[in-house]
């Protein structure tokens, strides 16, 4: 969570925006397509078997291609896999991630 949050902070959003996304991305002033993508990634994380053809159709209706939907699916699955590996090994975050604002750092670590 920390690495992804730091990338979002560095390249796309303010610290306050990233905190708002962490708090409730539905209320964080994201584009509707971004909210749908977050919903989809969350569903993959919580219960990948619950993904339905209707959910895929919704993303297509948002304008995503099948290749883009696959990219999101693979990214969510890979993030889940890799995060669990790092957690299991007790890996510490890279020192370079300490450049993140302290409040954001703490919230990302808690959300991890």
FENLIN-V622712 format. One record per pair of residues at least 6 apart in sequence whose C-alpha atoms are under 7 Angstrom apart, sorted by sequence separation. I is the first residue (numbers start at 1). J is the second residue. D is the distance in whole Angstrom. If there is no record, write none. Layout:
# FENLIN-V622712
[[I	J	D] [I	J	D]]
This chain:
# FENLIN-V622712
[[9	15	6] [21	28	5] [20	28	5] [43	51	7] [9	18	7] [26	35	6] [25	35	7] [17	28	7] [5	18	7] [33	62	6] [45	76	7] [41	73	7] [44	76	7] [41	76	6] [45	80	7] [19	104	7] [15	104	6] [6	97	7] [3	97	7] [6	100	6] [2	105	7] [5	108	7] [2	108	5] [1	108	6] [2	109	6] [1	111	7] [2	112	7] [1	112	5]]
